Amino acid sequence: MYKYAQQLKEAGFPQNEPDRYTSDGQWIPEDERIYIPTLSEVIRECGQFLSSLYRVSISEYSSKSDKKSKGGWEAISIYDSTWEWGETIEEAVVKLWLTLNNK
């Protein structure tokens, strides 16, 4: 999720205060801090444009997946038939937010 957190930050996603220390007590310089939002925060930021989340089973086909045999998730917007696929629900919703915000 770190790579998506960086993309969200660069795209202007609202940032809460990220941790100042690593789990082993090391100081993180301010310019290196990345806030990793929760799934509910990303869903809230998608707002009215998030229509539904759909679980793609192993036997189903998703045209945006390059790993069709693994299944995954689709986050679907009411806006202009926009949707995104991800291996995880978090990945799908983050990719949808990035797409909706043209980033």
C-alpha positions in Angstrom: 0.0 0.0 0.0 3.0 2.3 0.4 3.4 2.9 -3.3 -0.3 4.0 -3.5 0.1 6.2 -0.4 2.9 8.0 -2.2 0.7 8.4 -5.3 -2.2 9.7 -3.2 0.0 12.2 -1.4 1.3 13.5 -4.8 -2.2 13.7 -6.1 -3.4 15.9 -3.3 -5.2 13.3 -1.1 -5.9 14.7 2.4 -3.0 13.9 4.7 -3.4 13.2 8.4 -0.3 13.3 10.6 1.9 10.4 9.6 4.0 8.5 12.1 7.2 10.3 13.2 9.0 7.1 14.2 9.4 3.7 12.6 8.2 0.7 14.6 11.7 0.2 15.9 12.0 3.8 17.2 13.9 5.4 14.4 13.1 9.0 13.6 11.5 9.7 10.1 12.4 13.0 8.5 9.4 15.1 7.7 9.9 15.0 4.0 9.9 11.2 4.0 6.8 10.7 6.1 3.9 9.1 4.2 0.4 8.8 5.6 -1.3 5.6 4.7 -5.1 6.1 4.7 -7.6 3.5 5.8 -10.0 2.0 3.3 -12.9 3.9 4.8 -11.0 7.2 4.4 -10.4 6.5 0.7 -14.1 5.5 0.2 -15.2 8.7 2.0 -13.0 10.8 -0.3 -14.5 9.1 -3.4 -17.8 10.4 -2.1 -20.9 10.2 -4.2 -18.9 9.0 -7.2 -18.3 5.5 -5.8 -21.2 3.4 -6.9 -20.2 -0.1 -5.9 -17.4 -2.6 -5.0 -17.5 -5.9 -6.7 -15.6 -9.1 -5.9 -14.3 -10.7 -9.1 -14.1 -14.5 -8.5 -11.4 -16.7 -9.8 -13.6 -17.9 -12.6 -14.8 -14.5 -13.7 -13.1 -12.1 -16.2 -12.0 -8.5 -15.5 -10.8 -6.7 -18.6 -8.5 -4.5 -16.5 -6.8 -7.4 -14.7 -3.5 -8.8 -16.0 -3.9 -11.6 -13.5 -7.3 -12.9 -14.5 -7.0 -16.3 -12.8 -6.5 -14.7 -9.3 -9.7 -12.8 -9.1 -9.7 -9.4 -7.4 -11.9 -6.4 -6.8 -13.5 -3.8 -9.0 -14.4 -0.3 -7.7 -17.1 1.2 -9.9 -18.0 4.9 -10.2 -21.3 6.3 -11.3 -19.3 8.9 -13.2 -18.8 8.2 -16.9 -18.7 4.4 -16.5 -15.3 4.7 -14.8 -14.0 1.6 -12.9 -10.7 0.2 -11.7 -9.5 -3.3 -10.8 -7.2 -4.3 -8.0 -5.9 -7.5 -6.4 -7.2 -6.1 -3.1 -10.2 -4.0 -2.3 -7.9 -1.2 -1.1 -5.9 -1.2 -4.4 -9.1 -1.0 -6.5 -10.6 1.9 -4.5 -7.3 3.9 -4.4 -6.9 3.4 -8.2 -10.5 4.6 -8.7 -9.8 7.7 -6.6 -6.6 8.5 -8.6 -8.6 8.0 -11.8 -11.5 10.2 -10.7 -9.0 12.9 -9.7 -7.1 12.6 -13.0 -3.8 11.8 -11.4 
